[in-house]
Amino acid sequence: MLKAKCGWLLVLVLVANGIGFVKSAEAQETDDKDKITYDFYGYVSHEVIFDTHRSVFTRDGELYLYPAAPAYHPETGNLINANSQLEMLSLQSRLGVRIAGPDVLNAKLTGMVETDFFATAEAYKHHLRVRHALMKLQWEKVSLTLGQYWHPMFTPELFPKVVSFGAAAPFNPLNRSPQVRIDYLPVQSVKVVVAALAHGYHSCIGPEAAQRNSGLPDMQLQLHFGNRPNFTTGVTLGYMWLQPLEEAAGGIRYYSPELLGAYNLQWFGRVKLSNLTLQAKMSYGENMTHFVMIGGYGRLLDDAGNTTNYGYANLRTYAGWLEAIYSFNEHWDAGLFAGSMGSLGAKERVDVNGPIWYARAANLASGLRISPRISYTHKKLSFAVEYLYNTADYGASFTEFAVPLDIERTLNNRVLVASKFTF
């Protein structure tokens, strides 16, 4: 009898231990599924920059745009802004973290937060800013991105690989914005992107709250064809609305509830042939200043006498570039970038001399950049040298449609020597 009781007790102990082991394994499996992992990345950057002519830039010259308009001494008539400049910078040094989370709603959940020392305005340079902050749900053919990320016009799949900071802006659109973005792949060779965006620190020239006041998002549609590493092409179509509302100047308060719309169009393409990659992009639109490009908008000339209920007209601009990249081996790479941009004026007459005139380089008729480069990479350390030939054709006056007249060219030569430790 005692032996039977001991046997049953042993069986119960073994069963209990077995149940505990199964529950422990199930708990471990559940913990693994809900596990969150982190992957830190970034780089430390150092640059030496030399210019032969004063230029338009921001953050001590880190983000270079174009040579400044010619300025002459009022008495001697000598050109006074053709002096050379030297700068050393490290403020684009970057730190980010990629986050992989558990599966949610039958989708893979990931996130990313990235920062650098570029800041959000010239007054805050060398301060931290948010570059990207997003979460993404990835299903088999559809992904949903929520947060701050590249504007579709930037096309993170295809942008200039130049050494200089800013991905060749203002020839290439540069913008990161809070957004709701959907990527859909009906087949592997086609991708459809739909995004609704609110302009953050990359807002248009003029009243900062103009897009917020409109109550409408910046809407973008993008189509990719080919969608392969060795070949892709596509188009972007977009439309945004602004409502500047009011402006104060000369003791007068101006106010108009007018809603101003503006469109953007783009083509892009890339082909890779063995060690050679060729890629290009062409952008055209109205008031593309939120892409760090030239352009803007202003009050209609027909409404120049109105302090209320006036209309607006957009400036139309274009920008395009072509780039060739050649990889000699795992260490050496070379590239050649060529970009062009220009102003086409407005479709309606604009009051260019009034207080309701919001523009970036409206008097810049056209600009050109040619920049060859070479780089050497060994493990996580890289060195690069890039030469930038920049021209800007400025007008001394405007037509009634804000087309620059009486053109004069300025020229700047920039040499950039960059070092980078990537981790």
C-alpha positions in Angstrom: 0.0 0.0 0.0 2.8 2.4 0.9 4.6 1.5 -2.3 1.5 2.3 -4.4 1.0 5.6 -2.6 4.7 6.5 -3.3 4.2 5.5 -7.0 1.2 7.7 -7.4 3.0 10.6 -5.7 6.0 10.2 -8.0 3.7 10.2 -11.1 2.0 13.4 -9.8 5.3 15.1 -9.3 6.5 14.2 -12.8 3.2 15.4 -14.4 3.4 18.7 -12.4 7.0 19.2 -13.5 6.0 18.4 -17.1 3.2 20.9 -17.1 5.5 23.5 -15.6 8.1 22.8 -18.2 5.5 23.2 -21.0 4.2 26.4 -19.6 7.7 27.7 -19.2 8.5 26.9 -22.8 5.2 28.6 -23.9 6.0 31.7 -21.9 9.6 31.8 -23.3 8.1 31.5 -26.9 5.7 34.3 -26.1 8.5 36.4 -24.7 10.6 35.9 -27.8 7.7 36.9 -30.1 7.2 40.1 -28.1 10.9 40.9 -27.8 12.0 44.4 -28.9 15.5 44.7 -30.4 17.6 47.9 -31.0 20.2 48.5 -33.7 22.2 51.8 -33.2 23.9 53.4 -36.2 25.4 56.7 -37.3 28.7 58.4 -38.2 31.1 61.0 -37.0 31.9 63.6 -39.7 34.6 66.2 -40.3 34.7 68.5 -43.3 37.1 71.2 -44.6 35.4 73.6 -47.0 36.9 76.3 -49.1 34.9 78.8 -51.3 36.2 81.5 -53.7 33.0 83.7 -53.6 30.4 84.5 -50.9 27.4 82.3 -51.2 23.9 81.6 -50.0 24.1 78.8 -47.4 23.0 77.9 -43.9 24.7 76.4 -40.8 28.1 78.0 -41.4 28.1 76.7 -45.0 27.2 73.1 -44.3 24.1 73.2 -46.6 25.3 75.0 -49.7 22.8 76.5 -52.1 24.3 78.9 -54.8 26.6 81.8 -55.1 25.4 85.1 -53.7 24.2 87.9 -56.1 26.9 90.4 -57.1 27.4 93.3 -54.6 29.3 96.4 -55.6 30.8 99.2 -53.5 28.7 102.3 -53.9 31.7 104.6 -54.4 34.3 102.5 -56.1 32.0 100.2 -58.0 34.3 97.3 -57.1 32.8 93.8 -56.5 32.9 93.3 -52.8 31.7 89.8 -52.2 34.2 87.9 -54.3 36.3 87.0 -51.3 37.4 83.5 -50.4 36.2 81.7 -47.2 37.4 78.7 -45.2 35.4 76.6 -42.7 35.7 73.3 -40.8 32.5 71.5 -39.6 31.4 68.4 -37.8 27.7 69.3 -37.2 26.2 66.7 -39.6 27.5 63.9 -37.3 24.6 61.6 -36.9 23.1 59.0 -34.5 20.1 56.8 -35.0 18.4 53.7 -33.7 16.4 51.1 -35.7 13.8 49.3 -33.6 12.3 45.9 -34.4 9.1 45.1 -32.4 6.7 42.2 -32.2 4.2 41.3 -34.9 1.0 43.4 -34.7 -2.2 43.0 -36.7 -0.4 40.3 -38.8 2.3 42.9 -39.7 5.9 43.4 -38.8 6.3 46.4 -36.5 9.5 48.5 -36.8 10.5 52.0 -35.9 13.4 54.5 -36.4 14.6 57.6 -34.6 17.5 59.6 -36.0 19.1 62.9 -35.0 22.1 65.2 -35.9 23.5 68.6 -34.9 22.1 70.5 -37.8 19.2 72.0 -35.8 15.9 73.3 -37.2 17.0 76.9 -37.9 20.2 79.0 -38.2 19.7 80.5 -34.7 19.9 77.0 -33.2 22.8 75.5 -35.2 24.9 72.8 -33.4 21.8 71.8 -31.5 20.1 68.4 -31.9 17.1 68.0 -34.2 14.8 65.2 -35.1 15.6 64.0 -38.6 13.4 60.9 -38.6 10.9 59.6 -36.1 8.6 56.9 -37.4 6.8 53.6 -36.9 6.1 51.2 -39.8 3.7 48.3 -40.2 4.8 45.9 -42.9 2.4 43.4 -44.4 3.2 41.1 -47.5 2.4 43.8 -50.1 1.4 46.8 -48.1 3.2 49.0 -45.6 1.9 51.8 -43.4 4.4 54.5 -42.2 3.4 57.0 -39.5 5.8 59.8 -38.4 8.5 62.0 -39.8 10.2 60.7 -42.9 11.4 61.7 -46.3 8.9 63.5 -48.5 8.1 61.4 -51.6 9.7 64.1 -53.8 13.0 63.4 -52.2 12.7 59.7 -53.3 14.9 57.9 -50.7 15.2 55.1 -53.3 17.0 57.5 -55.7 18.9 60.6 -54.8 22.4 62.1 -55.5 25.3 60.4 -53.7 27.3 63.6 -53.6 29.8 64.3 -50.7 28.4 67.7 -49.8 25.6 67.8 -47.3 21.9 68.1 -48.4 21.8 65.6 -51.3 22.5 68.3 -53.9 19.7 70.7 -52.8 18.4 73.0 -54.4 18.7 70.8 -57.6 17.2 67.8 -55.8 14.2 68.3 -53.5 15.1 68.1 -49.8 12.3 67.7 -47.3 11.4 65.5 -44.2 7.8 65.9 -43.0 5.4 64.3 -40.5 3.1 62.1 -42.7 0.8 59.1 -43.2 2.3 57.0 -46.0 1.1 53.8 -47.7 3.4 51.8 -50.0 1.7 49.1 -52.1 3.4 46.5 -54.3 0.7 44.9 -56.5 3.6 43.0 -58.2 7.4 43.1 -57.6 8.1 45.4 -60.5 5.5 48.1 -59.5 5.2 50.2 -56.4 2.5 52.7 -55.6 3.1 55.4 -52.8 0.3 57.6 -51.4 1.2 60.1 -48.7 -0.6 62.9 -46.8 1.9 65.2 -45.2 2.1 68.2 -42.8 5.1 70.5 -43.3 7.2 70.6 -40.2 10.5 72.6 -40.1 10.6 72.2 -43.9 7.8 74.7 -44.5 7.4 77.1 -47.4 8.9 80.6 -47.4 6.4 83.0 -45.9 4.1 82.6 -42.8 5.1 79.4 -41.1 1.6 78.4 -40.3 0.3 78.8 -43.9 -0.2 75.1 -44.5 -1.7 74.5 -41.1 -4.1 77.3 -41.6 -5.4 75.7 -44.8 -6.6 72.7 -42.8 -5.5 70.4 -45.7 -2.5 68.1 -46.1 0.1 68.0 -48.8 -1.1 65.1 -51.0 1.4 63.0 -53.0 1.1 60.1 -55.4 4.2 58.3 -56.6 4.6 55.4 -59.1 7.7 53.2 -59.4 8.3 50.9 -62.4 11.0 48.3 -62.6 11.6 48.7 -58.8 14.9 46.7 -59.0 18.4 47.6 -57.9 19.6 47.6 -61.5 16.7 49.5 -63.0 13.9 51.8 -61.7 11.9 54.7 -63.0 8.9 56.6 -61.9 6.9 59.8 -61.5 5.6 61.9 -58.6 2.5 64.0 -58.6 1.5 66.3 -55.7 -0.7 69.1 -54.6 -0.7 71.3 -51.5 -2.7 74.2 -50.1 -1.6 77.3 -48.2 -3.6 80.0 -46.4 -1.1 82.7 -45.3 -4.0 84.8 -43.8 -2.2 87.9 -42.6 0.9 90.1 -42.7 1.9 93.2 -40.9 4.2 95.7 -42.6 4.7 99.5 -42.4 2.1 99.8 -39.6 -0.6 98.2 -41.9 -2.2 94.8 -41.2 -3.0 92.9 -44.4 -5.5 90.0 -44.3 -6.9 87.7 -47.0 -8.7 84.4 -46.5 -7.6 83.3 -50.0 -6.6 79.6 -50.3 -3.6 79.1 -52.6 -3.0 75.8 -54.2 0.3 74.6 -55.8 1.3 71.4 -57.7 4.6 69.5 -58.1 5.6 67.0 -60.8 8.6 64.8 -61.1 10.3 62.1 -63.1 13.2 59.9 -61.9 15.2 57.0 -63.2 18.2 54.8 -62.5 20.1 52.1 -64.4 23.0 50.1 -63.2 25.5 48.6 -65.6 28.1 46.4 -63.9 30.3 49.0 -62.0 28.6 52.0 -63.5 25.4 53.6 -62.2 23.5 56.3 -64.1 20.6 58.2 -62.4 18.6 61.3 -63.0 15.7 63.4 -61.8 13.6 66.3 -63.1 11.3 68.3 -60.9 8.8 71.1 -61.9 6.1 72.9 -60.0 4.8 75.9 -58.2 6.2 77.3 -55.0 8.6 74.5 -54.2 10.4 76.4 -51.5 9.5 73.7 -48.9 11.9 71.5 -50.8 14.8 74.0 -50.2 14.4 75.1 -53.8 14.0 78.5 -55.4 10.6 80.0 -56.0 7.7 81.4 -53.9 4.5 83.3 -54.3 3.1 86.8 -54.0 0.0 89.1 -54.1 -1.6 89.6 -57.5 -0.6 92.8 -59.1 -4.2 93.5 -59.9 -4.9 93.4 -56.1 -1.9 95.6 -55.2 -4.1 98.3 -53.8 -6.0 95.9 -51.5 -5.2 95.3 -47.8 -7.9 92.6 -47.6 -9.3 89.9 -49.8 -6.4 89.9 -52.3 -5.4 86.9 -54.4 -2.0 85.2 -54.9 0.1 83.8 -57.7 2.8 81.1 -57.5 6.2 81.2 -59.1 7.0 78.3 -61.3 10.4 76.7 -61.2 12.3 73.7 -62.4 15.3 71.7 -61.3 17.0 68.6 -62.7 20.2 66.6 -62.4 22.2 63.7 -63.8 24.7 61.7 -62.0 27.3 59.0 -63.0 28.8 56.8 -60.3 31.7 54.3 -60.9 33.0 51.8 -58.5 36.6 50.7 -59.2 36.7 48.2 -56.3 35.7 47.8 -52.7 37.8 50.9 -51.7 37.6 53.4 -54.5 34.6 55.2 -56.0 34.2 58.2 -58.3 31.2 60.3 -59.3 30.2 63.2 -61.5 27.1 65.3 -60.7 25.5 67.9 -63.0 22.5 70.0 -62.1 20.5 72.8 -63.5 17.6 75.0 -62.1 15.7 78.1 -63.1 12.7 80.3 -62.6 9.8 80.5 -65.2 7.9 83.3 -63.4 4.2 83.3 -62.7 1.1 82.7 -64.8 -0.4 85.9 -63.6 1.0 89.4 -62.9 2.6 89.6 -59.4 3.3 92.5 -57.1 7.0 91.9 -56.6 7.6 95.2 -54.8 4.8 94.9 -52.2 4.8 93.5 -48.7 3.0 90.2 -49.7 6.0 88.8 -51.5 7.4 85.5 -50.2 10.2 84.1 -52.2 13.6 82.4 -52.1 16.0 83.8 -54.8 13.1 85.1 -57.0 15.7 87.1 -58.9 17.8 84.0 -59.7 17.0 83.3 -63.4 19.0 80.1 -63.5 21.8 78.2 -61.8 24.2 75.4 -62.7 26.4 73.0 -60.7 29.0 70.5 -61.9 30.7 68.5 -59.2 33.2 65.6 -59.7 34.3 63.6 -56.7 36.4 60.7 -55.6 36.3 58.7 -52.4 38.3 56.0 -50.6 36.7 53.6 -48.0 38.5 51.2 -45.7 36.3 49.2 -43.3 34.4 51.9 -41.4 36.6 54.9 -42.3 36.2 56.9 -45.5 37.8 60.0 -47.1 36.4 62.0 -50.0 37.3 65.0 -52.1 34.7 66.9 -54.1 34.9 70.0 -56.3 31.8 72.1 -56.9 31.6 74.5 -59.9 28.5 76.7 -59.1 27.0 79.5 -61.2 24.0 81.7 -60.5 22.4 84.1 -63.1 20.7 87.0 -61.2 18.3 89.5 -62.7 18.4 93.2 -61.7 14.7 93.6 -62.4 11.5 91.7 -63.1 8.8 91.5 -65.7 5.2 91.8 -64.5 5.1 88.1 -64.3 8.2 87.9 -62.0 10.6 86.7 -64.7 14.1 88.1 -63.9 15.6 90.5 -66.4 19.1 92.2 -67.0 21.0 89.0 -66.1 24.5 89.0 -64.5 26.3 85.8 -63.6 28.2 85.0 -60.4 30.6 82.1 -59.9 31.9 80.1 -56.9 34.4 77.3 -56.7 34.0 75.1 -53.7 36.4 72.4 -52.6 35.3 70.0 -49.9 37.5 67.4 -48.1 35.5 65.1 -45.9 36.3 62.3 -43.4 33.7 60.0 -41.9 33.8 57.2 -39.3 30.6 55.1 -39.8 29.3 52.8 -37.2 
